[in-house]
Amino acid sequence: MRDRTEHRKLERTMQIVIIGGTGHIGSYLVPRLVTAGHDVTVLSRGEREPYHHDAAWQHVRRLPVDRNSEDAGGTFGNRIADLGADAVIDLICMTPDSARQLVEALRGHAVHLVHCGTVWVHGPSVEVPYDEEAPRRPFGEYGIQKAAIEKFLLAQTDTPATVLHPGHISGPGWVPINPAGNLDLDVFSALARGEQLALPNFGLETLHHVHADDVAQAFQRSLTARSVAVGESFHVVSARAISLRGYAEAVAGWFGQQANLRFEPYKQWAAERSEASAQTTYDHLAHSPSVSIAKAERLLSYRPRYTSLQAVREALAWLVAAGRVDTGGRELNPG
């Protein structure tokens, strides 16, 4: 479903630095950028290889980094600036102080800084799908910090900046958020085997997944559309969100089953789960994202190739093949 060559003739060659480039997004973004002819440098802790092999990585300069330590020492920003990049893609900035140090170091370098945010900057929704102009009412440490970073980056004028807000990033190699709004693999196993599955409330809260390659597409397009991307934020998700119930029914159907669901008030449901799983579910239910990508479509020509269910299905196929989901011998139907 991917076509990494789509911009090859349209892009000028750039020196691009990616901070945290071996994770979910970087595993797809780096090959895209190399294929487009750019010179790419990736900084990471060096503890992880990309989620899937691609020959493009042979042409990537990789540098080890401990961002937290270098931020604390006040050296990280200058280290990035010294690389002389045309663009810096920051996939792992988690605090306003870290963002501020990087911006101050890049001042005067005419570098396009592209930051990875999250749709959780919005907090609870009012009208859905909501666009980038919707109020920011974040809750929880992650959403609050990301909203503060976005506010700082888009208000400052020292470094041209763009903020991209992904939803629940999915793809082969890691566990996607499941129909119960958490990471418990037993949820997928129960649906595959036709067993009864309890969902919180009436299963009508929403999740908004996005395939990691579609997120990578948006980052690539933000670089080529710099003139309209600078100073803006963009949602980066699939075309539509999905409800917990609809998600569960789809997963069961992939294994030739009819979903056997029951519904419980959240507190009753949570009492039967681990504290960690219950909290993860609460966070996803309380946000229930359903966001618009119209702005990214219009200004960046963003075109997600995967629906929410297609993104999850690819991740689930990987989990089944790896033996991490007990399907009771049932095969995942060909997609």
C-alpha positions, 0 to 999 in steps of 0.5 A: 500500500506504500509508494515511497517514490511519490515525491522523488522528482518534486523534492530538492535534496535536503540534509535532514536530522531525525531525533528518535528515528528508529521508533514507530514513525522513524521506521517508515519515515527514514526509508521514505526520505532516503528514497526521495534522495535526502541525506538523513542523520538519525539520532537515537539511544542505540538500543533499538533497530527499526521495526522492519528491515529496509535497505535504505538504512544502509545510507543513513548516518546513525548517531547515539544520543542520550537526550535526557542527559544532554538536555540536563547538561545543556548540550543537546540543542547545540549538538543538533545545531552543529549538524547543519541540517535543513530540517530537524524532525523531533519525534521524542520531545516531551517537555517545553524545556527540551523544546525551548533548548532546541529552538534557542540552539537553532536560532538563526540557522533557518532550519525547519523544525517539525515536532511530533505532538498528539491529538491528546492536546485537545482533551475531551471533545465537544463537536466531532470530528474536531479540527485543529482550531478546537479548544485545548483542554488537555488532562494527564501529564502527556497531553498537558506537556504536549499542549504546552510544547505546541503553544511554545513552538507556534508562538515563537519566531526564532525557528520555523516550526510545524507540529503534527498530531498523530492519533493511536499509531499502529503497524506491524512490530508493536501492540495496537490499542485494542477494542477495550482501549488498552494493550491487553492481548487477551482482548484480541484472543477472546474475539478470535476464539469467539469467547465473551468479551466485556467492554466498558459502558456501551462500547460507544467511545471512540479510538482514532488509529493511524498507520505509522507509514501514514504518519511518516507520509505527513512528516515528509509532506510537511517538509515539501510544503514548508511554505504553508506548513510553518507556523501550523499544526496538523492532525495526522490520523486515518479518515475516520475514528472507530467505536470500541464496539464496532472495532470489536465486531470487526476483529471477531469477523476477521476470524470468522466469528460473531462478537460475543459482547457484554457491556458493564459500567466502567467502574464495574469493568475496571474492578476486574482488570489490573490497575494499569489496564484500567487506567489505560482504558480510562485515558482512551475513553476519556479522550475518545478522539474523533478528529478531522484531517481536512486541514492536512488534506488541503495544505499538505496533500495528506492522503492516508492509505490505511483506514483505522481498521486496516492499520490495526489489522496489519498490526494484528496479523504480525502479532498472530504470526509471532504467536503472541495472540492465542486464536484457538487455531483460527486463522486471520482471514485474508484481507 
